[in-house]
């Protein structure tokens, strides 16, 4: 299931480019500090394509078949995992619970989610103990956090928290004062950020993801297929199994980089002949749901009519504010655009959250499942950045610390999604 999102990302990119100084994210970088790869790769030059309509149609047909096969395989994986969990329940008495973690996008605000997940691990008892997740989904910055959460060791949670607490000054660099010229592939060059992500994805992390896949757990990364005009959930756990033991993990990394490639701001990423970009262009957070009549839950119940149904818990970590603070908006297009885009992001986040909450309620009310929805978001009174930099280290450290502190408190989880039209909590 993907939430819908307004196709205003080009406007988002344009506004971001005009609101952020040329030096944003590049202050302190050495003149001779170069990204890895060839000169063409460092400059992120991409040639125009010459696909005909017929070739695109054929490519799209193959893509549809791939998506259908992926969805069927995911359903089979969920069924096998249910069988595993039920067997363990029978043998050890362990509660029969299926846990899903959903991590949203949010750019630098991913520091909040990384810190929160680390802090959550300090809870040692009670129903709010951080579980081993059966499914982890991530979009954009949430996609970068998701593999570490899926690995399910406190060490990996600490590692991703450190990643967000130590942004490098040259992660991104605007392409000069002429960044908006149409021949540029994007407004910003993010080759250093890409290098940093590749270095963070080491053999130990990929091996841990592959091990989780062997246990029929799913790590799903939300992207947007620009050519197809649709969202796609990549099964990164499957990709980890297929990756070479010692790397390089090119396809694994490409999926993560595609999910966080903000359209127009960062370059798109080519995967299997099609261009992908930020999953937030489709939905900033997502679940994958299956057929109500022939899905994995129905098949499990048919096989084990005497068995208890699993308890379903959906945990959502939102790397955004869901309530904006009042702000004087000046009658100038940049100020209006900034405020409107902030409101757009918030309202679409609320829409996606309500869709997930509706799914949980459907499982509970019409299918008899003990299903729970829990979410946490950046508090409305959290600090704002003091600069316009795309990755403000001081701000990210504040969010990371705030997230870690909140993660230790089980009471911060809520089932209430704010309304986009009023101050009422549903």
N, C-alpha and C positions, 0 to 999 in steps of 0.2 A: 504494500500500500504506500503510495507516495502522495503527500499533500500537494496541492497546486500552488504555483508561485507566479506572480506577475512577471512578464518578460520585460522587465525594466532594467536588466543588468547592464546593458550598454550605457544607459543613463547613469546608473550607479557608478560605473567605471569613469565616465566623463566627469561627474561631480567630484569623485574622490581625487581624480588627477588634478582638478583645478583648485581643490581645497587644501591639498597637501603640498608643502614646499618641494622644490626640486631636490633639495638635499635630504628629504625625508628618508630615514632608514639608512643613510649612507654617511652620516657624520662620523668622522674619525677613521674612515677607510683609507688605507694606503693607496697611493697612486698606482703602484706596481702590484697591488694585491689582486691576483687574477683567479677567476674560477677555473675549475678543472675542465679538461677537454680541449678540442680544437678551437681556433679563433671563431669559426662559424658557430660552434656550440656555445661558446662564451657570450657571443653577441645574440644568441638565440634567434638566428635567422632561419626562417622557414619559407620554402618556395611555394608559389601558388600552385594549386592542383588543377589538373585538366580532365577531371572526371566528366564523362557525358551523363546525360539523364538516364540512359539505359544502364550504364555501369553503376550509377548510384542506386538505381532500382534493384539491380542484382545484389549489390552490397547490402541493401536494406532487407531484402528477402532472407539472406543468410543470417543477418543480424537477428531477425525475428525468430528464426529457428534456434539460434544460440540461446536467446532469452528464454524460449519455451523449455529447452533442455535444462538450462540452469535452474529454472523455477521447479521443474520436476525433481531434479537432483536435490535441491534444498529441502523439498517436502519429504523426500526419502530419508535425508539426514536427520530431520526433526523426528521422524517416526523411529529411527534407530536409537536416537538419544532418549526418547520416551521409554523405549524398551529397556535401555540400560538403567535409567533412573528407577523404573518399576522393579527391575530385578534386584537392584541394590536395596530398595525399600523392603522387598520380601525377605532378603537375606540378613539385613542388619537393622531393619526398623527405621532407617533414615527417612525423614519426611519426604514425600513424593512431591517435589517442587520443581517447576521449570522457570528459571530466572532469565530475564531479558534486560540488557542494559542498552539504553539509547543515549548517544552523545551528540549534541547539536554542534552546528558551526558557530563562528563568532570571532574569527581572526585572532588577534592578540589576546582576546578575552578567554581563549582556551586555557590560559594560565589559571583561571578560576576552576575549571573542571579538573585539570591535572592536580591541582592542590587538593580539591575536594576528595577525589578518589584516593589519594594518598592518606589523607586524614581519616577517611572512612575505615581504612584498614586497622585503625587503632582500637575500634570498638571490638571488645572480646566476647561479649555475650548478649543474648537477647535476639529478638526478631530482626533487628536492624544491622546485624553483623553483615559485613560485605561478603556476598556469596561468590562461589565460582559460577560465572555466568554461562548459561547454555548457548545464548546468542548475544553477540555484541554488534551494534550498528553504529556507524559514525559517518558524519558528513563534514567536509571541509576541515577546519581545525579539529573537529571531533574525530575525523578519519585518522589524523596523525596521532591522536591519543589512543584510539581503539585497539591497535595491536598490543600496546603495553598493558591495557586493561585485560585483554583476552589472554595474555601470557599468564596472568593471575599469580604473580609473586610480588611481595612487597618491594623487592629490589627493582622490578620493572616500573612499578608505580612511582618510586623515588626517582628513577631515571627520567621519566617523562616530565615529572615535576621540575627537575633541574633544567631540562630542555627549555621549558617556558620561563624559567626564572633567569635565564642567561641568554637573552636575544643578542645576536651579534650586530654591530653597527652597520655592517654592509650586507645584511640579508637581502635587501631590495634596494634598487637604485633607479630613480626616474631617468628616462632617456632624454635628459636635457630639456631646454625650453621649447624644442620642436617635437616633443613627445606625441603630440596629437596628429602629426602628419600621417596620412593613410597608409604609407608603406611600412610602418612599424607593425610588428606582430602583437605588441602590447605597449601599454604606457610605461610599465615598469619592467626592468630586467631583474628576475629573481633567481639568477643562476647560483648565487651564494646560498640562498635559502634551500634550493634544490640539493646542492652539495651537502648541506648540513643534514637534511632529511636522509639522504643516502647513507651518510656516515652513522646516523642513529640506528638505521636498520641493519644491525649486525647479524652474523650467523646464529648467535645465541637466541636473539629475538625471533628470527624466522623459524628456527628449530622449535621454539616454544609454541609458536602458532601452529606449526605442523603437528606437534604432539596433541594439541587441543583438537585439531581436525580428526586425528585418529580416534578420538573419544566421541566423535560425532557432534562436536560443538561447531557453531557457525560464527565467522567473523565477516560481516557484510559492510561494504563501503559504498556510500551513495555518491554517484556521479551524474553528470548530465551529458548525454550524447548529443552534441550540437548538430551533427548531420541528420540524425533520426528525429531530433526535436523531442526527445523523451528522456526520462530518468532511467538509470540502470544501477542495480545493486550488484556489485562484483563480490564474488565469494573469495575473499582474500585468504581464508583458511585453506581452501582448495589450491590456491596459487602457491601457498607456502609448501604444500606437499610436493608440488611439481618443481619447485625452485632447486637449483643446484646447491649442494650441501655447503659449499664455501663461498657462494656468490659468483659473479655479481647478480644481484636480485633485481634485474632491470624491469621485468613486468610487474613484480610486487611493488617496486618504487613508483613505476609509472601510474599505477592505480591510485596510490596515495597522493601523488603530485597532481593528478587530474582532478581529484575530489576537492583540492584546495586551490585550484587555478581560477581565481575570480575572473570572469569574462571581461575582456578589454584591459584589465589591470595587469594580469599575468598571462603568459602565453598558454594556449590550449595544448593538450598532450595527445599525441597520436597513439592509438591502440588498435591493432588489427585493421588498419586502413581507415579508421574513422576518428574524428576529433572529439575529445572529451574536455569538459570544464567542470567548474565547481558544482558539486551536488546541490548547493544552496540555490542554484538557478531553478531547480525543480522543487526541492523541499529541504529546509534547513535541519530536519530530523525526520526519521522514517521507521516504519515497521514493514516487514513483508508478511502478508497474510495469505492463507490458502483457501481452497474450496471448502465450503461449508458441508458439502455432501460427500466429498471424496478426499478430504484433506488428511494430514497425518493424525490429528486428534480423532477423527471419525474412524479411521482405520485401526487405531489403537483400541478404541472402545469396542469395535467389532471383534477384534482378536481376543480381548480380555473383558467380556461383559461383566465378570464378577469383580474386576479390579476397581479400586477407587480412582476417580479422575484426578489428574495432577492439579496441584495448586499452581496458578499462573501469577507471577509477579513481574510487572513492568516498572523498571526504574529509569527515570529520565533525568539526565543532567543537562541543563540549559545554560550555555555560555553566553547569555544575553540577559538584559533586564526585561522583565515582562510588564513593567509599569514605568513609564517615562516620567521624570520630574518636570514640573511646570517650567516653562522657559519663555522669555520674551522673544518673539520672532519678529525681526525687522523686515520691512517691506522691500527686500532686495532678493533677487532670484537665487543667489547662493545660499542665503539664510533660509529661504523658503524650501529650497531643494534639500538642504541638509536635514531640516526638521521633518519634511515629508518622507524622506528616505528612512529616517530613524523610525518613524511611525509605521511605514510600510513593513520594515523588517519585524517590528514588534507584532503587528497584527497578523502577519503570515505565520509567525512562530505560534501565536495563540490558536490560529486555525489548525495547524498541524497537531498541536497538543490536544485540542478537542477531538480531532479525528482518532487519535490514539486512545483517548479516554472513552470514546464511543465504542471502539473495538472491544475494550476491556469490559464495558458494561454489557455489550452484546454477548460476550462469552459467559458472563455471570448470569444474565437474566434469561436468555433464550437457550443456552446450552448447558446450564447447570454447573458451571465451573466456579470454583473458589478463586476468583481473579481479583488482583489488586493493581491499582495504578498509584505510583508515587513519583513526585517530581521535586526538583530543587532548581532554583535559578539565582542569578546574581541579584542580591537585594536592591531594592529601589534606592536605598540610601547609601549604596556603595560609592566609593570615590570615583571621580572622573579623571581622565588623563589631563596633565597640565600642558602638554605639547600636542602638536599636530602630527608627530611622527607616527608612522604605521606600526612600529614596534617600540613602544615607549617602555624602557626597562623598569623605571621606577613604578609605573602604573602596573606592569605585569607582575612585579614583585608584590605589590599591595594586593592584587587579585589572588595571586597564588597563596599568600598567607591567609587572606580572608577565606578562601576555599578550604584550606587545610583545617582552619579552626571550625568552620561550619560542619565539615565532614565528621568531626568527632562528636557531634550533637545529633542524636537520633530524632529529636523533635523538629528539626528543620524540614524534614520531608512533608510534603503536603499533597492533598488530592484536589486542591482548589485551583482552577485556571482562571485568571482574571478575564474580565470582559473587555473587548476592544472598544466598546461603546459607552461604558459607564464605569463607575468605581466599584460596582458590585462584584463579589466573588461568587462564582457558581459552585 
